[in-house]
Amino acid sequence: MAQRESRELERYEPARPLSLLEEMEREFGDFFRRPFSLMRPSLWQATGVAPAVSMTCDIYEDNGNVMVKAELPGMTKEDLDVKIANDVLTISGQKKKEEKVQQKDYYRMERSYGAFSRSFSLPASVQMEKIKAHFKDGVLEVIIPKTEEAIRKEKKIKIE
């Protein structure tokens, strides 16, 4: 009778998602094994690390109004579209920038394009006919007055 070989148990480690750095190292290694592997969709597009246009936004309440401030550098008010429907505020826009420099020694032309859209659920009922929006120096400010009923429904809760 053949004697069975004794083996130690192998430690099992479940697969975990790769970090962005590990994913980049894997992509770099794949390039040298298969140079045409980079022709597939970009790692950056798949992870969403490098968006074309981004928008940082603050939403807060002040004097019975819902205030929305969005930073949109390099854009104009003509590039933006602000809508509200069913207590959801949507800010969207498209950036189109073209820079052309032509001098005696050199010629340079750069273009950047990108679109964005963000939606926010408003925390209270609002007076849609009194909403105002201002755009100055790359900052969009939307002032959304709350209804009297929504203001009265608020109650400060004591923390014990």
Secondary structure as UniProt FT lines:
FT   HELIX           20..33
FT   HELIX           35..39
FT   HELIX           43..47
FT   STRAND          56..62
FT   TURN            63..64
FT   STRAND          65..71
FT   TURN            73..74
FT   HELIX           77..79
FT   STRAND          80..85
FT   TURN            86..87
FT   STRAND          88..102
FT   STRAND          107..121
FT   HELIX           128..130
FT   STRAND          132..136
FT   TURN            137..138
FT   STRAND          139..146
FT   HELIX           148..153
//
